[in-house]
Amino acid sequence: MTVRDLLEDGTARLATSGIASARAEVEWLLAEMLGVGRFRLYLDIERPLPEAVARRFAAAVSRRAAREPLQQILGRQAFCDVSVTVTPDVLVPRPETERLVEWALETLPWRPARGRPLVVDVGTGSGCVACAIASARPDADVVAVDLSPAAAAVARANAESLGLAERVRALIGDLLAPVGAARADLVVANLPYLPRASLAGLEPEVREHEPALALDGGADGLDVIRRLVADAPRVLRPGGRLVLETAGGAQATAVAALLGRAGFHDVAVRRDLAGVGRFVGGTAHAVGAGQVIGGGGAA
Ligand SMILES: C[S@@+](CC[C@H](N)C(=O)[O-])C[C@H]1O[C@@H](n2cnc3c(N)ncnc32)[C@H](O)[C@@H]1O
């Protein structure tokens, strides 16, 4: 079998299974298996491949045809300027979440005179957000929290393999429970936000292969976010920021209202790549703004 034969057979198989981007996906699978870039495949497309490669490729195509996510088969996903290991215990990092990181980085103060900024990534999953922030900001420490011990283990392993383990601490816990009062400069979170009733209608890749704990936001999708917004003022330093990803649209508006009621100011909504308002941010009260936050004060 040649490169061309495998690409054509694999594409036909995935297309029959209803996968829209069948050709691109078989290119990713074969390129990864051969250890080359996707476009290198075409430089030697009549090259015959060993039987063992053809067998491994066929096995990978069968998994994808059964609607296992491509990233779980490849075992990795690029995210911002890092690449993280992905397992069935964690959500596959999504491109829109890179915008959450962009906003988080914009809001994180540079303040060498006041010690290292502390970021808390709540619901860290693979640790993609925590590692991307730590990679972009070598002066910052990141606490990465997940309720799932298996997800926290993946985040820890990713931080280690990226050489970030000294600055990214992956902890098992419920939301901000592991974080002390008035310590954080930034709380960033992409928590489960889907209404429970919508889960049955998701694509099989998500519904059957990604953890329900990463998706299920309760009856209106806001169960987990609501609890985080209520507790975030406790852990943020005065002037610290909370930045969240939501399902977008009406849910973003509802979350902005939650932040307002919790005492955040400068509450804003940012759009995703499709132009939908999806990310919500707000600032915890500054010193002297009339609210005492925690007991620690500013460092
Ligand atoms: C939507 S996934 C996001 C994962 C990762 N931050 C990302 O953007 O790819 C939500 C994550 O929140 C975690 N989670 C759900 N409820 C939680 C809670 N009460 N406390 C901490 N983590 C929670 C899930 O286990 C899951 O890893």
The ligand as a Tripos MOL2 file, in Angstrom:
@<TRIPOS>MOLECULE
LIG
   27    29     1     0     0
SMALL
NO_CHARGES

@<TRIPOS>ATOM
      1 C1        -14.9780   22.3310   30.4150 C.3       1 LIG1
      2 S1        -13.7110   21.4000   31.2160 S.3       1 LIG1
      3 C2        -12.3480   22.5040   30.9410 C.3       1 LIG1
      4 C3        -10.9910   21.8940   31.0260 C.3       1 LIG1
      5 C4         -9.8590   22.8550   30.6410 C.3       1 LIG1
      6 N1         -9.8260   24.0120   31.5220 N.3       1 LIG1
      7 C5        -10.0080   23.3080   29.2080 C.2       1 LIG1
      8 O1        -10.3480   24.4850   28.9900 O.co2     1 LIG1
      9 O2         -9.8010   22.4990   28.2980 O.co2     1 LIG1
     10 C6        -14.1760   21.6610   32.9190 C.3       1 LIG1
     11 C7        -13.2890   21.0160   33.9570 C.3       1 LIG1
     12 O3        -13.8110   21.3940   35.2420 O.3       1 LIG1
     13 C8        -13.7130   20.2900   36.1160 C.3       1 LIG1
     14 N2        -14.7070   20.4930   37.2030 N.ar      1 LIG1
     15 C9        -16.0400   20.2550   37.1840 C.ar      1 LIG1
     16 N3        -16.6060   20.5940   38.3640 N.ar      1 LIG1
     17 C10       -15.5960   21.0630   39.1430 C.ar      1 LIG1
     18 C11       -15.5270   21.5620   40.4720 C.ar      1 LIG1
     19 N4        -16.6270   21.6520   41.2430 N.pl3     1 LIG1
     20 N5        -14.3300   21.9420   40.9690 N.ar      1 LIG1
     21 C12       -13.1980   21.8470   40.2060 C.ar      1 LIG1
     22 N6        -13.2080   21.3700   38.9370 N.ar      1 LIG1
     23 C13       -14.3840   20.9960   38.4050 C.ar      1 LIG1
     24 C14       -13.9470   19.0830   35.2450 C.3       1 LIG1
     25 O4        -13.4300   17.9170   35.8160 O.3       1 LIG1
     26 C15       -13.2320   19.4980   33.9430 C.3       1 LIG1
     27 O5        -11.8990   19.0690   33.9550 O.3       1 LIG1
@<TRIPOS>BOND
     1     1     2 1
     2     2     3 1
     3     2    10 1
     4     3     4 1
     5     4     5 1
     6     5     6 1
     7     5     7 1
     8     7     8 2
     9     7     9 1
    10    10    11 1
    11    11    12 1
    12    11    26 1
    13    12    13 1
    14    13    14 1
    15    13    24 1
    16    14    15 ar
    17    14    23 ar
    18    15    16 ar
    19    16    17 ar
    20    17    18 ar
    21    17    23 ar
    22    18    19 1
    23    18    20 ar
    24    20    21 ar
    25    21    22 ar
    26    22    23 ar
    27    24    25 1
    28    24    26 1
    29    26    27 1
@<TRIPOS>SUBSTRUCTURE
     1 LIG1         1 GROUP 0 **** ****
